[in-house]
Amino acid sequence: MLPDKVKQHFNAAAQAEWERLDVNEYFRLIYRLHLDFIKEELSTKPRVLDAGSGPGRYALEFAKRGCAVTLCDVSDGELMFARGKFRESGLTADGFIQADLRDLSAFSDNAFDLTVCYGAPLSYITENREKAVAELVRVTRRGGTVAVSVNNTWGILRSLLCKADEDFFANGDYWHINEVIETGDCPSFESVQFGGEAAPEKHFFQPDELTELLKNGGLTNIGLGAVPCLCSGNREQYNKLAEDPIAKAQIEALELKCYRDKNMVGFGEFLLAKGVKV
Ligand SMILES: C[S@@+](CC[C@H](N)C(=O)[O-])C[C@H]1O[C@@H](n2cnc3c(N)ncnc32)[C@H](O)[C@@H]1O
């Protein structure tokens, strides 16, 4: 997808993007697991680049934890929204920079201890994704961490199964399932709506593919995660079960135990990965 189309799409979606991670228990679980994945790195109060920050929900949390945080996104609308949220909460950021992840020339080499690219910005980059990874790595210091989350190929099918959308599985042309599974590339279809418009073109990843992309970009010690893991594909059921605080705590403890298990990482709605810059 061209950056202008992505920008246009997300400029109109800032409020919805802000609400997404707090809309129900399932999405709050997604949010907490993303934070758990980098909790050691955050505990050292690093200089963080939130790359593809959107409305800034993660960036705000990083700032609350005492990190020096810079936000960057291709969408000026998302950045403006994030600026407002920082102002409201009395927290500060080092910058709100509009940039395409494939050109982070606004930042010098090695400028950050931790670079976070959460909520699938890399899935919206359908051309020259390698350049985006190279840029995320370039702006991170040696020994620093780059953490990303992307949309997962099998995980997305699991999550669609739970929606009982008859059209999706009964109509082969609806989403070209076999083609998407084969290539990971999902074109933009008028029939597939996202916030009232044609869903943007996207790439879905497999664990080996993401590992390779990050390794080739200069990262080592790659670790993966599936978010959510057990609950992926069981959105409504989890929301119901989580009404009981004891059940909610038990399920969350199980999620925390399994979401980084190498036998499970291909099944999450989001695929997480992090690695250390060589
Ligand atoms: C689904 S939102 C996730 C936002 C936030 N990280 C979160 O998890 O809540 C994806 C974000 O990636 C941004 N994005 C997509 N492609 C991008 C690109 N090529 N360069 C910079 N940002 C991009 C979009 O503008 C959008 O704000």
The ligand as an ORCA input file, in Angstrom:
! r2SCAN-3c Opt
* xyz 0 1
  C      -2.825     -0.360     13.689
  S      -1.930      1.123     13.984
  C      -1.001      0.749     15.464
  C      -0.692      1.965     16.279
  C       0.026      1.721     17.618
  N       1.378      1.283     17.443
  C      -0.747      0.732     18.446
  O      -0.366     -0.437     18.518
  O      -1.768      1.135     19.021
  C      -0.646      1.069     12.744
  C       0.111      2.393     12.643
  O       1.206      2.224     11.742
  C       1.330      3.411     10.996
  N       2.048      3.100      9.745
  C       1.654      2.257      8.755
  N       2.565      2.256      7.768
  C       3.540      3.104      8.139
  C       4.752      3.534      7.533
  N       5.131      3.081      6.331
  N       5.529      4.420      8.181
  C       5.150      4.899      9.418
  N       4.008      4.539     10.041
  C       3.215      3.653      9.414
  C      -0.100      3.870     10.751
  O      -0.191      5.217     10.395
  C      -0.738      3.533     12.109
  O      -0.713      4.641     12.987
*
